[in-house]
């Protein structure tokens, strides 16, 4: 698949001496949803800001739709819509004037029909004549999204888009993201809500300490690094794990009423059959079995712990 964003050997050191980014290499494909995860201060916002032309890179190269962000800044920037973390609006302008002006900044011809549909999609049409300062925080966030999409960009950056927003806006936003992807728009998001990345993203990138430590397809990441657990609900509580079961990856839970067995889903020989035989041989009866797989959040936390 064709890359729409190409980052090669990117480094960024601030005047304070802080190394925000170190040797970043990243290819983002056209039409995908790419989630960038990392703890606070990991370099997520710096990386996005450089790609969007807000922060100057140190060394390395960044191309957007084949255009170098330094050599052809306007051409590269015209391909991008950005929804930043902070609310940045002219509070005394109306919603309609704000999105119309934002479209004009990119040299796009007037298209009232497109802007009308955009505001309707974001539940803003009824507020088109309201001044920004009259809106609620959630409505102001919707205006930020409308501004980012006003010039019909091919790439949309969402930097912590649902932090502090209500459930309705979060639902509407993800419906919008799905529709944009269906139209071929590339979506790059950073989020603290890892379950959203798990639900929405095609690929996951994890950044820590300014280094990109992993980039992988979400499904493959879940298969490779995920673990499965088998919870065995016992008929009678065990005071402790029997020594005969010490060779199994077992934990005793629920006040002795559960055995929790962790196994590698990549291993064809899970060991479950042997464990159940061992339980029967030692007279340990169970009432039920329940299996679960690691979430993306658990994988993320374990990767950071391993650094």
N, C-alpha and C positions, 0 to 999 in steps of 0.2 A: 504494500500500500504506500502511496506517495506521502512524503513528509511535507507538512505545511509549516512546521517550525523546526529549525535545525540549530542546536547549540553545541559548539565544539570548543573544548579546552577553556571554558569560561572561568575566570577568577575575578574576585572583587575584594579589595582591601580598603577600608575606610581610613580617613585621615588619622583617626585615633589609633590605628594599628590593628583594629579588629578585622580578621579574615572572615568575611561574611559568606563567600563562596570559594570553593577550592576544586578546580579541575572538573567542572561540570560538563558532561557530555549527554545530550538528550535529543531524541528525535520524536516528534509528535505527529501522528498521522492525520491526514484529512478525514474529517467526519467522525472522529472518535471522541469519547468522553474520558479525559485523563484526570485522575485525582492525585494531587500532590499532598502527601501527609508528612507531618513532622512536628516535634514539640515547639513551643515558643522559642524564638531566637535561632531556629534551625537554618534560616535562610530562604524560607518560602516566599515571603513578600519581596525580598531583594531580587530573587530570580525573576519573579513576575514583573517587577518594576523595570528591570533591565530589558526584558523582552518587549515591554510596552513602550520603551523609550523614555521613561520617567527618570531613571537613574543611569548614569553613564557606566558602561562596563569597564573593568580594569584591563584585562587581557583576554584574548579569545575572540570568537566570532559568533554572531547571532543573526540568522536569516529568517524572515517571515514571508511565506509565499515566494521564496526565492530572492527576496529583496534584503540586502544588508541593512541593519537598523541604523548604522552610522552613515553609510554612503548614500542610502535612499531612505531617509527617515520618514518623509511624508508618505512615500509609497508603501512602506512597511506599516506605518501607524494607521493608515486608512483601512487596512485589513482587520483591525483589532477593535473590539469593544471591551471596555473594562468597567467592572463593578467593584470599586475598592471597598475596604472594610469601613472607612469613615464616610459619613454622610457629607457630601460636598455639593451644595446647591446654592443658587442665588435666591435667597428666601423671599425676596420681594417680587419675583417674577411669577407668572402663572405657569401651571403645568404645561399648557400648550405652547407658550412662548419658549419655555425651557427646552423642550424636545425639538421644536422647530429650529431654534438657534444652534443646538448641538449638531443637528443634521447639516446645517449650513457651514459649520466650521470645517467639515470634511469636503466641502465643495460639491455636495450632492444637490441635484436640482430639487425644487419643492415637490413633495408628493403627499398632499394632505390625506389621501385615501390610505396610504400605508401607515402614516402616523395615527390616524383614527383607529385602524384595526389594531395597531400595537397597543394603544391606550386601552382599548376594549379588552384585549387579551390579558392585560395586567390589572383589570378592574379599576381603571383610572379615568375612563371616559366621562363619568358623571362629575369628576373633579377637574376637568380640563381648564376651567376658568378660575379655579381657586389658586390663591397665592401659596407658595411653598410653605411659608411659616404657619399657615392655617391647617396644615395636614398633620396627621398623627405620625409617629415614628415609622410604623409599618408602611404607610402611604408614601412617605419620603423615600423609603427603601425601594418601593416600586418605581418611583420617578427616576432613581439612579439606574435601575435596570432599563427603563425606557430610553434614557439618554444614551446608554451604552449600545442599544440596538437601533438607535434612530438613523444611523447611516448604513444600515444593512451590512454589518461586518461579516467576514467569513470565519472569524475566530472570536470567541467570547471568553474572557477571563472573569471568573467569579472568585474573589478573594474573601473567604469566610462569609459567604452570601447569606447564610441563615442564622448567624450569630445574633441572638437577642431578638429574633423576629417571632411573630405569633405562628401558631400551627397552620392557620389558613394560608398565610403568605408562603410558608414553607411548602405546603402542598401545591399551591398554584405555581410556585417557582419550579418545582421539579417536573410538573406537567409541561411547563414552557420549555424546559431544558430538553425533554424528550422530543417535543415537536421541532425544536431547532435542529436537533441531531438528525431527525428524519429528513430535514431540508438540506442536510449536508454541512451544517455549521459545526466547526470543531469547538469543543467545550473543554476548558482547563479550569479546574476548581481546587481551591484549598479549603479544608474544612476541619473543624474539631469534632464534628459529628461523624464518627467513622462509620456508623451504620448507614449513613447516606452514601458514602463512597462505596460501601459494600453493595448497596442496592443499585447505584447508578453507573459506576465507572466501568469502562472496558479494560483500562490498564491502571496500575497503581505505581506511583513513584514515592519512595520514602527518602527524605532528606534529614540528615542529622549532623550538627556541627559544621554546616556549610558543605558537606559532601553528600552526593547522591549515592546512597548505599544499596539501593535496589530499584530496578524498574522491571515490572513483570505484568503479564496478563493476569487479571484478577482471578479468573478461574484456575489458571495454572498455579498461581501463588497459593490459592486455597488448597489445591491438591498436594503441592510439594511440601508446604510448611505446616499445613493443618494436621492436627491430631484428632483422633476420635476417642471418645470415652464410652465405655459400657458401664451403666449403673445397674447393679444387681441388688434388688430389694429382698432382704433376707426374711425368712419366717420368724426366726428368733435372733435377737441381738447377740453379737460377739463382743466379749470384753476386750479382745485384742486380736491382731492377725495371727493365725496359727503359723508356727515356724515352717510347717510343710509347704506353705504358700509363699514363702519369702522370695522365691525365684521369679514371681510374677510382679508386674508393675501395678501393685494394688495399694489402695488407701481405704481406710475404714472411715465411714461417714455416718451422719444422722444418728449419733449416739449408738453406733454399733449396728444399726439396722440396714446399712448399705455397704456394699463393696464397690469401689470405683476402679475400673480397669482401664488404663490408658494404652493405646496401641497406635502404630504407624499405619495410616491408610494406604501407603505405598507398598507395604509388605504383604505379599500374597498370603503368607502364613501369619495371620493375626494372633494366633494363640488362644482364641476364644474357646474353640472346641476342647483343647487340652485343659483349659482352666475349668470349664464346666464339669469335665470328667474328674478333675482333682477335687472339686467341691463335693461331688457325689461320693467319691471314695472316702472322704472325711466326714460324711454325714451332715454336710451343711446344705440345708434346703432353702430354696428361694421362691418368692411369690411372683416376681415380675422382672423383666429386663427392659432397659431403656438406653438407646444410644444417642449421642450428640457429637457434633463436630465443632472444632475451634472456629470462633468468629474471626473476622478480619482484625478486630480490635485486639484480640488475644495475640494474634500473629504479630501485629504492629508493636505491642508492648514487649514481647519476647525478643524481637529483632533489636529494639533499642537497648534492652538489658544486656544483649550479647555484645554490644559495641565496647 
